Structures are given as structure tokens and as C-alpha cells.
Amino acid sequence: MVNRFVCAALVASLAACGGSKKEEPKAPEAATVAPPVEEKAPAVAPVPVPVEDPAAKQACVDRSAKLGAHLDELAKATPGFVPLEKSITSPASAKGKAIDGRGFVVGVGKDGTYYWFGQKLQSLEDVNGLLDAAYKKSLETFIMDGGSLQTAKFNVYVFADKDAPASAVADIVALAKKESGDKYVLRLLVGGKGATPDAKAMGGAQAIADKLPASEPDATKYMVDQLKTSIGSCDAVITVIATSDSTDLPSKTAAKLSKGLPDALVKCQCKVANFDALEWGMSTWFGATAPALAYVDMPAIKKGEKKPIGKLVK
């Protein structure tokens, strides 16, 4: 038995047991096991990285910057975000002054109806609520930016039809004084000369521009809908617009949009759904379709005055 096991152990080196030369038995060699064959995943062709077109990139930068500059020009030429109300015709005045600072704009129709950008207001109480919110937000922003309560002044422009009852304008004046004391500077908008915004900045959006409704709130709703469609999925542009606050300082809101929008467009390489419509929508928001406007200091209005405001303007 023992010999049989020895023979088995030597099989690898001897043909049979019992050769003339005796050798010390060797330990059996470990069996060689072939490593498992690694299964490789099928080769996947690499996704080609798009080659950036320097010309297209520069064209995007240039067009975005041009839009920002245009919005900045409109911001300086217009009193604020003016209600998109085509029925209002401002009084005429030879003493009209060029707009020198943005403010909040309250519209007054010939029938005494009040307007705010994007809104047709139902009552004087609605005006009161808007002025109150605007004053509180403006004062907070002004002080946080380093201003003082003593120097805080905010413009309120009244965009009244020449045939609007003067009493309706007087009510706005009274509300503004109630909300802010002397912090609101009251101005009356009149027809202007030499400050006509560029209403031709339609690009390829003329068909869209032609369908702009004549009155609030339909006009602003239409403009906003066109902006939403034109932006597409460019998150950077959506963020800039969505975070703008209509109750914040009008100059700050305008600056945020005119400066932030070009950077946002470049981030998404100008890949919006319709750049022409975006330009039109932003220009309209900033007042490109509004009439040329100047201002005069708010005229004195007697309590119970029944004359139209246009009769009190010199």
C-alpha cells in the first residue's frame, strides 16, 4: 500500500515504479489552475465632444451684450415699468423734463381706472396696497445698500390720460404721502420729445409684436407668455428673470435684468427657443412700445377738483 502511494507520487518524473536508481520522494506539485478568462464588456464608441465654434461663441457674446446695452438705454429713457395700456394719452406740456431716475408708475385711465404694470386695479385700496409694499421694499433695499433714512427718496410717476379726472390723480398723491411721508417724490408724466424708445427693436418677432393686446392685464400676460416660450430650457435666463422683484427699487430691478441677462445667455450659449422673441419681450417689458414720456412736478390739485388732469398741466 505504501509503495503504491509512492509510485503515484512519482508519476510525474518516472515512467514506472522500481527503477534501479532510488531517489528521495518529492512532494507533489500543486496543480496549475488557469486563471478565469475575464469577460470584457462590448466596446462602446466614445461620444464625440462637440467642437466649439469660436465664431458662434463670439456672435452669442456680441448679441447678448447688445441686448443688455439696449435694455440699459431703455431703462434710462423710461420712468419705470410702465403699464402696457395703449388707451392712455398723456397731457402735453412745454415744460416737460427728461426722465432722470426710474420709479414706480401708476396709470390712470380717462374713466378713472387705475393700472399697475401687468394689472388693472379694481379700487383705490389696490393702489394703496401696491404703494405700501413698494415703499417698504424700496426702503429696506436702500438702507441695506448703505443709504440712510434721512436721504431716502423714491419716485412715483402718475401715467394719467389727459382726460382722466384730476380727483383720481389727487387720490394717488394722498395715498403716496400717507405711505411714505416725504419719501415719495410725485411726478406727472407728460408727452415727451427726443426720448422715444426704440420701438423697432422687433428683430424677427414682428408677427408676435403685432398681436400685443392693447390693455392690461392681457398685454402683460401675452408678453410674459411669449417670454416663457422664447426662453425654452435656458435655466440661467429663467433664474435672472424669476428673481427680479417688481416691488424692489425700479433702478435696481432694471440693472439686474440688463446686466444679468447677457451673462445668462452666454452661459447657455444663446441656445434659447427664439432669441428674436426674447429680445422683443424684454424690450417691451422695459418700455420700448410705450410713447415718449417726460415729466413735470405734480401740479397742485384742489380737493374735489372736477377738471381733467390735462387742464391743470402748464
C-alpha positions in Angstrom: 0.0 0.0 0.0 2.7 2.3 0.9 4.7 1.6 -2.3 1.6 2.3 -4.4 1.2 5.7 -2.9 4.9 6.4 -3.6 4.5 5.4 -7.2 1.6 7.7 -7.6 3.6 10.5 -6.2 6.4 10.0 -8.7 4.3 9.6 -11.8 5.3 12.9 -13.0 9.0 12.0 -13.1 9.2 8.3 -13.6 7.6 6.0 -16.2 7.1 3.2 -13.6 7.9 2.2 -10.1 11.0 0.2 -9.2 13.8 1.8 -11.3 17.4 0.9 -10.4 18.2 4.4 -9.1 16.5 5.3 -5.9 15.5 8.9 -5.4 14.1 10.7 -2.5 10.4 11.1 -2.9 9.2 14.6 -3.9 6.2 16.4 -2.7 3.5 16.5 -5.3 3.5 19.8 -7.3 0.4 21.9 -6.9 -1.8 21.6 -9.9 -1.7 24.6 -12.1 -5.1 26.2 -12.4 -5.6 28.6 -15.4 -6.9 32.0 -14.3 -10.5 32.7 -15.3 -11.0 34.5 -18.6 -12.2 38.0 -17.8 -15.3 38.8 -19.8 -14.9 42.2 -21.3 -17.9 44.5 -21.9 -18.5 45.1 -25.5 -16.7 48.2 -26.7 -18.7 51.4 -26.7 -17.9 54.1 -29.2 -17.0 57.3 -27.3 -19.4 60.1 -27.6 -17.9 62.8 -29.7 -17.3 66.1 -27.9 -18.7 68.9 -30.0 -16.1 71.2 -31.2 -16.8 74.7 -30.0 -17.3 77.2 -32.9 -15.4 80.3 -31.9 -17.4 82.4 -34.4 -20.7 81.2 -33.0 -19.5 81.8 -29.4 -18.4 85.4 -30.2 -21.7 86.0 -32.1 -23.6 85.0 -28.9 -21.5 87.2 -26.7 -22.0 90.2 -29.1 -25.7 89.7 -29.4 -26.2 89.3 -25.7 -24.2 92.4 -24.9 -26.1 94.4 -27.5 -29.4 93.3 -25.9 -28.1 94.3 -22.4 -27.0 97.7 -23.7 -30.4 98.2 -25.4 -32.2 97.5 -22.1 -29.9 99.8 -20.2 -30.7 102.6 -22.7 -34.5 101.9 -22.3 -34.1 102.0 -18.5 -32.6 105.5 -18.7 -35.2 106.8 -21.2 -38.3 105.5 -19.4 -39.8 106.3 -16.0 -40.1 102.7 -14.9 -42.1 99.6 -15.8 -45.0 101.4 -17.5 -48.4 99.7 -17.7 -49.0 98.4 -21.2 -52.1 100.4 -21.7 -52.5 101.9 -25.1 -55.6 103.8 -24.2 -53.7 106.4 -22.1 -52.6 109.6 -23.9 -50.6 111.8 -21.6 -51.1 115.5 -21.3 -49.0 117.8 -23.3 -46.6 120.3 -21.7 -43.9 122.6 -23.0 -42.2 122.3 -19.6 -41.6 118.5 -19.6 -38.3 117.4 -18.2 -36.3 114.4 -19.4 -36.6 111.3 -17.2 -33.7 111.3 -14.8 -34.5 108.5 -12.5 -36.7 105.4 -12.5 -39.7 105.0 -10.2 -43.0 103.2 -9.7 -45.6 104.0 -12.3 -49.3 104.2 -11.5 -51.7 104.5 -14.5 -55.0 106.4 -14.6 -57.4 105.9 -17.4 -59.8 108.5 -18.7 -62.6 106.8 -16.7 -60.5 106.9 -13.5 -59.5 103.3 -13.7 -56.1 102.6 -12.1 -53.3 100.5 -13.6 -50.0 99.0 -12.5 -47.6 97.1 -14.7 -49.4 93.9 -15.5 -52.5 94.8 -13.6 -55.8 96.6 -14.0 -56.7 97.6 -10.4 -60.2 97.3 -9.0 -60.0 100.0 -6.4 -58.0 102.7 -4.7 -57.3 100.2 -2.0 -55.4 98.1 -4.5 -53.2 101.1 -5.3 -52.7 101.6 -1.6 -51.5 98.1 -1.1 -49.1 98.3 -4.0 -47.6 101.6 -2.9 -47.3 100.3 0.6 -45.4 97.2 -0.5 -43.2 99.1 -2.9 -42.3 101.7 -0.2 -41.3 99.1 2.4 -39.3 97.0 0.0 -37.6 100.1 -1.5 -36.7 101.5 1.9 -35.3 98.1 3.0 -33.1 97.8 -0.1 -32.0 101.4 0.1 -30.8 101.1 3.7 -29.2 97.6 3.1 -27.2 99.2 0.2 -25.8 101.8 2.6 -28.4 104.6 2.3 -29.9 106.3 5.3 -33.5 107.0 6.3 -32.8 110.7 6.0 -31.8 110.7 2.4 -34.3 108.1 1.1 -36.3 109.4 -1.8 -38.3 107.3 -4.3 -40.1 108.5 -7.5 -43.7 107.8 -8.1 -44.8 108.6 -11.6 -48.5 109.1 -12.4 -49.2 107.9 -16.0 -52.6 109.6 -16.5 -54.7 110.1 -19.5 -55.1 113.8 -20.3 -58.9 113.4 -19.8 -58.6 111.5 -16.5 -60.3 113.1 -13.6 -57.9 115.2 -11.6 -59.6 113.9 -8.4 -58.3 110.4 -9.3 -54.8 111.7 -9.5 -55.2 113.6 -6.3 -56.2 110.4 -4.5 -52.9 108.8 -5.6 -51.0 111.8 -4.3 -52.7 111.5 -0.9 -52.0 107.8 -0.7 -48.3 108.2 -1.6 -47.9 110.9 1.1 -49.7 108.6 3.6 -47.4 105.7 2.9 -44.1 107.4 2.8 -44.5 111.0 4.2 -42.0 112.9 2.1 -40.0 109.8 0.9 -42.1 109.5 -2.3 -41.5 112.2 -5.0 -44.6 112.7 -7.0 -44.3 113.3 -10.7 -46.9 113.5 -13.5 -45.9 112.0 -16.9 -46.4 114.2 -20.0 -45.7 113.7 -23.7 -42.0 113.9 -24.3 -39.7 114.9 -27.2 -36.5 113.3 -28.2 -36.7 110.4 -25.8 -38.7 108.0 -28.0 -37.5 104.4 -27.1 -36.5 102.2 -30.0 -39.9 100.6 -30.8 -38.4 99.0 -33.9 -36.3 96.5 -31.9 -38.5 93.7 -33.0 -36.0 91.7 -34.9 -37.8 88.7 -36.4 -40.6 88.9 -33.9 -42.8 91.4 -35.8 -45.6 88.9 -36.1 -45.5 88.4 -32.3 -45.4 92.2 -31.7 -48.4 92.8 -33.9 -50.6 90.7 -31.6 -49.8 92.5 -28.4 -53.2 93.3 -26.8 -54.0 97.0 -26.2 -54.8 96.8 -22.5 -53.7 95.4 -19.1 -53.7 92.8 -17.8 -53.9 91.0 -21.2 -50.9 92.8 -22.7 -48.5 91.9 -19.9 -49.8 88.3 -19.8 -49.2 88.0 -23.6 -45.7 89.4 -23.2 -44.9 87.0 -20.4 -46.2 84.0 -22.3 -44.0 84.9 -25.2 -41.0 85.3 -23.0 -41.6 81.9 -21.4 -41.9 80.3 -24.9 -38.8 82.1 -26.2 -36.5 81.2 -23.3 -37.0 77.4 -23.7 -34.9 75.5 -21.2 -32.1 78.0 -20.5 -32.1 77.8 -16.7 -29.7 80.8 -16.3 -32.1 83.2 -18.1 -35.1 81.8 -16.2 -33.3 82.4 -12.9 -32.4 86.0 -13.7 -36.0 86.8 -14.7 -37.7 84.9 -11.9 -35.6 86.5 -9.2 -36.4 90.1 -10.3 -38.7 91.8 -7.9 -41.3 94.3 -9.2 -41.6 95.9 -5.7 -37.8 96.5 -5.4 -36.1 99.7 -6.4 -37.0 100.1 -10.1 -33.5 101.1 -10.9 -32.0 98.0 -9.2 -34.5 95.7 -10.9 -33.7 97.2 -14.3 -29.9 97.0 -13.7 -30.2 93.3 -12.5 -32.0 92.4 -15.7 -29.9 94.4 -18.2 -26.6 93.2 -16.7 -27.6 89.7 -15.7 -29.4 88.7 -18.8 -26.3 88.9 -21.2 -24.3 86.7 -18.8 -27.1 84.2 -18.5 -27.5 83.9 -22.3 -23.8 83.3 -22.7 -23.9 80.6 -20.1 -26.4 78.6 -22.2 -24.6 79.6 -25.5 -27.6 81.6 -26.6 -29.5 78.3 -27.1 -32.9 79.7 -26.4 -36.0 78.7 -28.3 -36.4 82.1 -30.0 -33.9 84.9 -29.5 -35.9 87.4 -31.6 -39.0 86.9 -29.4 -36.8 87.1 -26.2 -35.4 90.5 -27.4 -38.9 91.7 -28.2 -40.3 90.6 -24.9 -37.6 92.2 -22.8 -37.7 95.4 -24.8 -41.4 95.6 -24.3 -41.0 95.0 -20.6 -38.6 97.9 -20.4 -41.0 100.2 -22.3 -39.9 100.0 -26.0 -43.6 100.2 -27.1 -44.6 103.0 -24.7 -44.9 106.5 -26.0 -42.1 109.0 -25.5 -42.6 110.4 -22.0 -41.2 113.3 -19.9 -42.4 114.6 -16.6 -43.5 117.7 -14.7 -43.7 118.2 -11.0 -47.1 117.2 -9.7 -49.4 120.2 -10.1 -51.4 121.3 -7.1 -54.9 119.8 -7.2 -57.7 121.2 -5.1 -59.9 118.8 -3.2 -62.9 117.8 -5.2 -61.4 119.1 -8.5 -63.6 118.0 -11.4 -61.4 119.2 -14.2 -59.5 116.6 -16.2 -55.8 116.5 -15.3 -54.8 117.7 -18.7 -56.4 121.1 -18.0 -54.2 121.6 -14.9 -50.9 121.0 -16.7 -49.0 124.0 -17.9 
